[in-house]
Amino acid sequence: QVQLHASGPGLVKPSQTLSLTCTVSGTSITNNYYYWTWIRQPPGKGLEWMGAFTYSGNSGISYYSPSLKSRTSISGDTSKNHFTLQLSSVTPEDTAVYYCAREVDYGLGYGMDSWGEGTAVTVSS
């Protein structure tokens, strides 16, 4: 059974880079059937897909939301079986609960089949 666990600092100062790690157990992140995804939910708002990482052969490929692409980097570490999110130049608008999830291509569309528990991040000085 796959499990995902997100971790990182709960407080980040404006203009700094937010770094989060999602540790995966029960399956390898190199399985190219899956996309390893970051999603966030600001207070009082809906879920926002931020981006995803997957493997094609031995190469990692990243996909990003157009609205966050300039500030976002998602990558994987096969030695630790985890993937990371880096969001640069954060502002208070980046305050949210951040989730990592496993995304699956079902052929007719994509969907999340496993979620981490979410980690709350506040951007404040």
HELIX and SHEET records of a PDB file:
HELIX    1   1 LYS A   69  ARG A   71  5                                   3    
HELIX    2   2 PRO A   92  ASP A   94  5                                   3    
SHEET    1   A 4 GLN A   3  SER A   7  0                                        
SHEET    2   A 4 LEU A  18  SER A  25 -1                                        
SHEET    3   A 4 HIS A  82  LEU A  87 -1                                        
SHEET    4   A 4 THR A  72  ASP A  77 -1                                        
SHEET    1   B 6 LEU A  11  VAL A  12  0                                        
SHEET    2   B 6 THR A 119  VAL A 123  1                                        
SHEET    3   B 6 ALA A  96  ASP A 105 -1                                        
SHEET    4   B 6 TYR A  34  GLN A  41 -1                                        
SHEET    5   B 6 GLU A  48  SER A  56 -1                                        
SHEET    6   B 6 SER A  59  TYR A  64 -1                                        
SHEET    1   C 4 LEU A  11  VAL A  12  0                                        
SHEET    2   C 4 THR A 119  VAL A 123  1                                        
SHEET    3   C 4 ALA A  96  ASP A 105 -1                                        
SHEET    4   C 4 TYR A 110  TRP A 115 -1                                        
END                                                                             
